[in-house]
Amino acid sequence: MFFTRNRQNTPLETIREELKKRKKHSQAISNELTLSEKKLLDKISWITQDHNLNNVTRTKAYLEFHLRHPEIHWAFLGHMVSRNGGWNMTDLKGEFLTKLLSKKEQDLFFHFLERGNWLIFQDVYPQFLLYEESLKKNKPLFYLLPRLNVSIFMEAIWNYFWRVLDTHILCIGLVINEQSYLEQRVIQNPYYQKEVLKKIKFHLQHLLSFNQILFPAEGDHLKGQTLHQFQSLHERILLGKRLYAVLFKNQEFNRQALEWAKRNPHTGSRKDYWPHIFNSVNEGAPGITYPLRLKSCQIHNDARRIYSPKMEYAWKNVSQPEAEPGDWFQDILVVDYLEDDIEMMEGEIKNEYCKTLERLEVVALAKKAIHFLE
């Protein structure tokens, strides 16, 4: 009997029960909104749109929100992951990938990355703004989340956070939500399956840094994690939990990463974290093939740096169609992911990333040589 009572008092059981009630009674959202509620929802919508122009504006908005509300860990985790999304986007116009992918492939992959980046922001940022308004009014306003097309899963998570202030559960809840939100809209989307995932087949994934998430920090530190099965929702959620552990379970690294982020505004260029290797200005001459320059993440003999453009020069802003409707939440078992079961992780990734860069340079040089011979 004691075991049962104890189990029912656990955070996960509390959230499960709330979700079961919410699904069972699944009351239709009342059509009646007060004037102040309507104004608030309109305000949240236009602020979100204003910040959702491109990867740089989104990434900046995440950090600014975290600085206002450091208890919202996902805002900083989202900022750092969004930086990686931007680097992946500009890589497509950088020195190596322009030799390895056709212009059509570059465009397809960019639109795939941009759609995901845009979708996550338009789902999560309204949640942040509603939380901020709840603080101002000193009462929870999360009953308005369905009006913002946010999953009932997050309504339960935010209500629990408001009562208990469990920063871990909120952050992992947001990880689960955002990855589940993307699953049908992007990963399983028939267009992206055909035009991106199956056509390109991520045939460069193990050579490129697309599956490596990097967290730079003050003192030339670089930590992170590698994702091996991008198309697996389960693996993406577990990656999010590991990234959380790397970024938040070591307080000193968290401080160093936050200081680095504040001192280095996101531009989309990899020069942001390694200016000794990357430059946002192309130092090379067109049509000239250069010998290998990279060894152990150093440039040989004062050779020119690798071209990594800023976002503003790589890609124009894209007008996105509205997000597909629907609530992803169906299975109560996803609550199990909220378990705090990952200890502090070192997140050593520098050597692996250095080898990735070296392999990429070799492949790009070989491709260039083949074209030359043809």
RAJO-V266451 format. One record per residue. N is the residue number from 0. RES is the residue in one small letter. SS is DSSP state (helix for helix, strand for strand, loop for the rest). PSI is psi in whole degrees, 0 to 359 (none if undefined). OMEGA is omega in whole degrees, 0 to 359 (none if undefined). Layout:
N_RES_SS_PSI_OMEGA + N_RES_SS_PSI_OMEGA
This chain:
0_m_loop_316_179 + 1_f_helix_318_181 + 2_f_helix_318_180 + 3_t_helix_315_180 + 4_r_helix_317_181 + 5_n_helix_318_182 + 6_r_helix_321_182 + 7_q_helix_338_180 + 8_n_loop_357_180 + 9_t_loop_153_179 + 10_p_helix_317_183 + 11_l_helix_322_178 + 12_e_helix_321_178 + 13_t_helix_315_181 + 14_i_helix_320_178 + 15_r_helix_313_182 + 16_e_helix_319_180 + 17_e_helix_320_180 + 18_l_helix_321_178 + 19_k_helix_317_178 + 20_k_helix_317_183 + 21_r_helix_319_180 + 22_k_helix_320_184 + 23_k_helix_315_184 + 24_h_helix_342_172 + 25_s_loop_55_183 + 26_q_loop_143_177 + 27_a_loop_144_180 + 28_i_loop_132_179 + 29_s_loop_138_179 + 30_n_loop_345_184 + 31_e_loop_117_173 + 32_l_loop_145_176 + 33_t_loop_164_179 + 34_l_helix_320_181 + 35_s_helix_324_177 + 36_e_helix_318_178 + 37_k_helix_316_179 + 38_k_helix_319_180 + 39_l_helix_314_180 + 40_l_helix_321_177 + 41_d_helix_317_180 + 42_k_helix_316_179 + 43_i_helix_318_181 + 44_s_helix_314_183 + 45_w_helix_329_175 + 46_i_helix_317_179 + 47_t_helix_313_179 + 48_q_helix_321_182 + 49_d_helix_324_181 + 50_h_helix_353_187 + 51_n_loop_33_182 + 52_l_loop_317_183 + 53_n_loop_178_184 + 54_n_helix_323_182 + 55_v_helix_316_181 + 56_t_helix_324_178 + 57_r_helix_313_184 + 58_t_helix_319_177 + 59_k_helix_317_182 + 60_a_helix_320_178 + 61_y_helix_312_183 + 62_l_helix_316_180 + 63_e_helix_322_179 + 64_f_helix_318_180 + 65_h_helix_322_179 + 66_l_helix_328_176 + 67_r_helix_326_184 + 68_h_loop_78_183 + 69_p_loop_345_177 + 70_e_loop_344_179 + 71_i_loop_86_186 + 72_h_helix_324_183 + 73_w_helix_329_183 + 74_a_helix_322_178 + 75_f_helix_319_175 + 76_l_helix_315_179 + 77_g_helix_322_177 + 78_h_helix_312_183 + 79_m_helix_322_178 + 80_v_helix_323_179 + 81_s_helix_328_173 + 82_r_helix_315_179 + 83_n_helix_321_176 + 84_g_helix_318_178 + 85_g_helix_318_178 + 86_w_helix_321_177 + 87_n_helix_321_179 + 88_m_helix_313_183 + 89_t_helix_335_174 + 90_d_helix_327_182 + 91_l_loop_338_176 + 92_k_loop_10_182 + 93_g_loop_190_189 + 94_e_loop_320_188 + 95_f_loop_312_187 + 96_l_helix_336_176 + 97_t_helix_341_176 + 98_k_helix_340_188 + 99_l_helix_339_181 + 100_l_loop_144_175 + 101_s_loop_164_179 + 102_k_helix_321_178 + 103_k_helix_317_178 + 104_e_helix_319_177 + 105_q_helix_313_181 + 106_d_helix_316_180 + 107_l_helix_314_182 + 108_f_helix_320_177 + 109_f_helix_312_182 + 110_h_helix_328_175 + 111_f_helix_311_180 + 112_l_helix_317_182 + 113_e_helix_319_179 + 114_r_helix_313_179 + 115_g_helix_315_180 + 116_n_helix_317_180 + 117_w_helix_315_182 + 118_l_helix_314_181 + 119_i_helix_315_183 + 120_f_helix_314_183 + 121_q_helix_346_175 + 122_d_helix_317_189 + 123_v_helix_326_186 + 124_y_helix_321_174 + 125_p_helix_327_177 + 126_q_helix_317_180 + 127_f_helix_316_182 + 128_l_helix_326_177 + 129_l_helix_322_175 + 130_y_helix_316_180 + 131_e_helix_319_178 + 132_e_helix_325_177 + 133_s_helix_319_178 + 134_l_helix_318_181 + 135_k_helix_319_183 + 136_k_helix_352_181 + 137_n_loop_38_175 + 138_k_loop_147_182 + 139_p_loop_133_180 + 140_l_loop_21_188 + 141_f_helix_349_174 + 142_y_helix_345_178 + 143_l_helix_353_182 + 144_l_helix_318_178 + 145_p_helix_331_177 + 146_r_helix_339_178 + 147_l_helix_12_179 + 148_n_loop_33_177 + 149_v_loop_143_183 + 150_s_loop_147_175 + 151_i_helix_337_176 + 152_f_helix_314_182 + 153_m_helix_333_175 + 154_e_helix_317_178 + 155_a_helix_318_181 + 156_i_helix_314_180 + 157_w_helix_319_178 + 158_n_helix_320_178 + 159_y_helix_316_179 + 160_f_helix_319_181 + 161_w_helix_323_181 + 162_r_helix_323_193 + 163_v_helix_338_183 + 164_l_loop_42_177 + 165_d_loop_100_185 + 166_t_helix_326_180 + 167_h_helix_311_182 + 168_i_helix_320_179 + 169_l_helix_315_183 + 170_c_helix_313_181 + 171_i_helix_326_174 + 172_g_helix_318_178 + 173_l_helix_324_176 + 174_v_helix_311_179 + 175_i_helix_314_183 + 176_n_helix_310_185 + 177_e_helix_320_179 + 178_q_helix_323_177 + 179_s_helix_324_179 + 180_y_helix_321_180 + 181_l_helix_336_192 + 182_e_helix_305_181 + 183_q_helix_327_186 + 184_r_helix_332_182 + 185_v_helix_300_188 + 186_i_helix_316_180 + 187_q_loop_4_178 + 188_n_loop_124_185 + 189_p_helix_323_180 + 190_y_helix_310_181 + 191_y_helix_328_176 + 192_q_helix_314_184 + 193_k_helix_312_189 + 194_e_helix_338_183 + 195_v_helix_296_190 + 196_l_helix_321_181 + 197_k_loop_326_183 + 198_k_loop_306_178 + 199_i_loop_329_178 + 200_k_loop_22_184 + 201_f_loop_42_183 + 202_h_loop_346_177 + 203_l_loop_4_190 + 204_q_loop_322_184 + 205_h_loop_349_175 + 206_l_loop_330_186 + 207_l_loop_179_181 + 208_s_loop_13_183 + 209_f_loop_334_181 + 210_n_loop_11_178 + 211_q_strand_121_178 + 212_i_strand_120_185 + 213_l_strand_136_174 + 214_f_strand_96_175 + 215_p_strand_159_179 + 216_a_strand_165_177 + 217_e_loop_150_180 + 218_g_loop_21_179 + 219_d_loop_28_176 + 220_h_strand_148_176 + 221_l_strand_115_177 + 222_k_strand_175_179 + 223_g_strand_196_181 + 224_q_strand_162_179 + 225_t_strand_134_177 + 226_l_loop_124_184 + 227_h_loop_338_181 + 228_q_loop_83_186 + 229_f_loop_325_185 + 230_q_loop_359_179 + 231_s_loop_117_177 + 232_l_helix_317_179 + 233_h_helix_312_182 + 234_e_helix_325_179 + 235_r_helix_323_177 + 236_i_helix_316_178 + 237_l_helix_323_175 + 238_l_helix_316_179 + 239_g_helix_321_178 + 240_k_helix_321_178 + 241_r_helix_319_179 + 242_l_helix_322_176 + 243_y_helix_316_181 + 244_a_helix_318_179 + 245_v_helix_317_189 + 246_l_helix_332_188 + 247_f_helix_345_184 + 248_k_loop_353_172 + 249_n_loop_102_188 + 250_q_helix_325_180 + 251_e_helix_317_178 + 252_f_helix_322_178 + 253_n_helix_316_179 + 254_r_helix_316_181 + 255_q_helix_319_180 + 256_a_helix_320_180 + 257_l_helix_319_178 + 258_e_helix_318_179 + 259_w_helix_316_182 + 260_a_helix_321_180 + 261_k_helix_325_184 + 262_r_helix_344_184 + 263_n_loop_87_178 + 264_p_loop_143_181 + 265_h_loop_125_177 + 266_t_loop_343_185 + 267_g_loop_342_179 + 268_s_loop_142_177 + 269_r_helix_351_173 + 270_k_helix_336_180 + 271_d_helix_323_183 + 272_y_loop_336_179 + 273_w_loop_73_181 + 274_p_loop_345_178 + 275_h_loop_343_180 + 276_i_loop_321_185 + 277_f_strand_151_172 + 278_n_strand_141_179 + 279_s_loop_354_174 + 280_v_loop_134_181 + 281_n_loop_113_183 + 282_e_loop_353_184 + 283_g_loop_163_176 + 284_a_loop_137_182 + 285_p_loop_137_174 + 286_g_loop_354_181 + 287_i_loop_131_178 + 288_t_loop_129_182 + 289_y_loop_149_177 + 290_p_loop_168_179 + 291_l_loop_136_184 + 292_r_loop_338_189 + 293_l_strand_136_172 + 294_k_strand_118_180 + 295_s_loop_44_178 + 296_c_loop_37_171 + 297_q_strand_150_176 + 298_i_strand_130_181 + 299_h_helix_143_162 + 300_n_helix_46_177 + 301_d_helix_30_178 + 302_a_loop_165_181 + 303_r_loop_153_181 + 304_r_loop_166_181 + 305_i_strand_135_181 + 306_y_strand_122_177 + 307_s_loop_98_188 + 308_p_loop_159_171 + 309_k_loop_156_182 + 310_m_helix_319_185 + 311_e_helix_335_179 + 312_y_helix_345_183 + 313_a_helix_315_188 + 314_w_loop_143_174 + 315_k_loop_159_175 + 316_n_loop_145_182 + 317_v_loop_135_174 + 318_s_loop_118_185 + 319_q_loop_142_171 + 320_p_loop_160_181 + 321_e_loop_153_178 + 322_a_loop_143_177 + 323_e_loop_137_183 + 324_p_loop_169_175 + 325_g_loop_148_178 + 326_d_loop_125_182 + 327_w_loop_337_190 + 328_f_loop_119_178 + 329_q_loop_321_191 + 330_d_loop_119_181 + 331_i_helix_340_183 + 332_l_helix_340_180 + 333_v_helix_339_179 + 334_v_helix_331_180 + 335_d_helix_332_179 + 336_y_helix_342_182 + 337_l_helix_347_180 + 338_e_loop_133_179 + 339_d_loop_79_189 + 340_d_loop_15_178 + 341_i_loop_122_180 + 342_e_loop_176_177 + 343_m_loop_137_182 + 344_m_loop_141_178 + 345_e_loop_319_178 + 346_g_loop_28_180 + 347_e_strand_122_183 + 348_i_loop_352_188 + 349_k_helix_311_183 + 350_n_helix_319_179 + 351_e_helix_318_180 + 352_y_helix_322_177 + 353_c_helix_318_179 + 354_k_helix_323_177 + 355_t_helix_313_180 + 356_l_helix_318_180 + 357_e_helix_317_178 + 358_r_helix_319_181 + 359_l_helix_318_179 + 360_e_helix_319_180 + 361_v_helix_314_182 + 362_v_helix_317_181 + 363_a_helix_321_179 + 364_l_helix_321_179 + 365_a_helix_318_179 + 366_k_helix_319_180 + 367_k_helix_319_181 + 368_a_helix_321_179 + 369_i_helix_316_177 + 370_h_helix_321_180 + 371_f_helix_317_181 + 372_l_helix_328_180 + 373_e_loop_none_none
